[in-house]
Every structure is written in structure tokens, then in C-alpha cells.
């Protein structure tokens, strides 16, 4: 038996189901959507990851992983305007996971330098050093994860408290607290400069 479908002619008993055809169409849409978003937003996503983790190689890995996860969960975000916000929340979650893994590795190794987020001398680090003061980047690295994330999202990405709350998965009140505490700690570490 020969069956003609939009994909071509198939011979034999196996006939592709409509679901497989629909899934392959969706996969193509997800692929092209992620590729377009990657072209437009990768440098910003990698910069966000760097500000959250302080390591350019890890930041690149986190950014690539975030785009992969966006591809895997493309159907969860139907509104194209919300895809960038979803991507940013993936980066925030991946950075938090990386910090937890690094802290666990340090605890079990006995070495305080293992898995520390130390920036190398990549092109991204040079560009970031030109656009942001190194003392601010170093001070950011000392903040707890939630405070660092809230401060970075607020001041580097200029997100609203509501957008930050959505990206971090917490309330607006928590965002305000994290930002205020982060500001206070940064002011102390930077000698009162802003």
C-alpha cells in the first residue's frame, strides 16, 4: 500500500500519524524561533550569565544551555513577547544551580578556590571591564545569589520589579528586599560610592 502525505509517499504498513507530522512542524517552528532569538539576544543573555556567575566560560555554557532549554520547552511560551523573559529566567535558574554546585564542591574539597567564579581574560571579560568597573564586578560576586540576581536584573537589564519577580520566581516584596540589601552591601564594599 502506498500512502501519499505532505511529506511524500510511504510504502508499506507504517503510516506516519498526524501527531508526528504536527510535532515535526512544531519542532521546525521552535528551531527557527530559537535560532532567530539566539541571533538577536545571545550576547545579552551571555552578559547576564556573566554578571550572575563572574566566569566568562561558565557564562557561555549557561547561555547555550538556556537556549537549549528554551528549545525543549518552546510550547510553554505561546506569546513571542514573553520568550525573552522566559529565557532570562532560565539563565537565572541555571546560574543559581551553578553556584550551588560550586559551593558544594568547595565544601567537599576543602579548597576555598575550587569552583570560584574568577573571570579570565576572554574578549567578553575585556568588553565587560571596559563597560563596568572591575571593583563593582568583584563586589557583585560577593553578594548572595538572590541579591546579586535582583541587582543585576534591575540595574543592568533595567527590568521592573514585577519582571524581576517573574524571572526569579518570587514576590515583588522579596525583589525589593533583595535589591535594597544588595545596594546596602555594595555601598559598604565600595566605600559608599555608587
N, C-alpha and C positions, 0 to 999 in steps of 0.2 A: 504494500500500500504506500502511495506517495502522498504526502500532505504538504500543501503549499501554505506558507505563513509569510508574515512580513519579513522574517529573517531568511527566507529561502525555502528550498524543497528538502524534505526529510524523507528517508526511505526506511521502512521497517515499522516495528511496533511502537517504538518510543516517539511520542509526540510531545514537544515542549508545552508545558502548561502556560496558561495566561499569566499566572503569577510570576513565573520565571522571566517571561518577556517584560512584564511590568517592573520586576526587580532590576533587570539589566538596564531598562530605561532610566529608572531612578538612580542606579549606580552611575550611569553616564552623566546625569544631571548633577549628581553630587560631585563627581570628578571634575567636571568643568567649573562648577561653582567654587570648589576648594582651590582649584588652580588659579582662578581669577582673584579670589581673596588673597591667596598666597602672593601673587604678583604685586598686589596693591598694599598689603599690610605686613609682609614678613619682617621688614626692618623695624617697624614699630612694635611688633609682637616680641621680636628678639631683644629689643631695647628694654621693654617692660620686664622680660625674664631676667635680663642682666641686672636691672635695678633691684629686682627682688632677690637674686641669688649672689650677685657680685662676681660671677665667674663666666667669662665670655664663652668658653667651650660648653659648659653646662647650659648656659642660656640658649645657645644654638640648638642643643639637644632638646631642651624643653619646648622651644618654639616649634621645632619639627614634630615633636610628639603631640603638641597641641593641635597642629593641622591634621595629623593623622587621626586623632580622636574626633575632631570635628567631622572628618570624612565618615568615620564609623557611625557617628550619631547625627548625620545630616538631617534625617527625617524628624528629629526632635525640635528643630527650629524652623518652622514654616515661614516666618517673617524674615525676609532678607535683611531688614534693618536691624534685627536683633542678633544676627550671626556674629558680628564683631564682638558684641558684648559677651556672647556665649564663649567665643574663642578666648577672650581675656579672662573669663572666669576659669577656663580650663588651665590657662597659664598660671593663674594664682594658685589653684589646687595642686598643680604639678610642682610648683616652687615650694609650697608648704611640705609636700611629700619628700622632696629632695632635702629640705632642712631637717626633717625628722630622721631620714636615713643617715644623714651626716652626723647628727647628734648621737644617734645610736652607735654608729661606727666609732665615734670618738670615745664614748663611754666604754665600749668593749675593747678598744685598742690600748687605752691608757695614754695615747698620744694626743695632746691638745691641738696639734697642727693637722692631723689627718682629716681630710674632707672639709677643711676650712675653705670658705669661698674667697680665694685670693685671685684677683684679676691678673691676667697675663699681659702680654704686650701685643695683642692682636689688633687689627685695624679697628674693630669695634671699640676696644678699650681706649685707643688713641683718640677716636672720634668723641667718645664719651668724656674723656679727660678734657677735651677742648670745650665741650658744651656744658660741663658741670664741674664744679670744684672737687678736686680729689678728697679734700677733708670732709666734704658733705657726703660723698660716696662712702668713705670709711666710717663716718658716723652712722649712716643709714644701715650699714652692715651690722652694727652693734644692737640695733633695735630688735625687740621680739618680732616674730614673723607677722603677726596680725597688725602691729603698729606700723611696721615697715611697709606692708602691703597697702594699708589705708593711706599713709602719707604719699607713697609713690603714685597711687591711683589718683589722689586728689591734686597733687602739685605737678606731676609730670604729664599725666593724661588729662588733667582738668575735668575729671568726672564729677558729677554731682554726688551728694551724699546718698541719694536713692540708687544711683547707678553703682556706686561702690558697695552698698549694702547687698545689691543683687549679685555682684561679682564675687563678694566674699561669703555670701550665704548667711548674713546676719542682719540685725535690725539697724535702722538709721541711727538710733541712740548709741548702739555699740560702735558704729563708724565714728560718730562724734567723739566718743571716749578714746578710741584708738588714735585718732588724729591729734586730739589735744595732748594725750600722754606722749605721743611721738614727738610733737612740737616741743614739749617741755624738755624731754630728754635730749633732743637735738640741740636746743638752745644751751643747755648745760654743757654738752660735749663740745660745742663750737664756741664756747666762751661768750654766749649771749648774742652772737651775730646771727643774722637771718639772711 
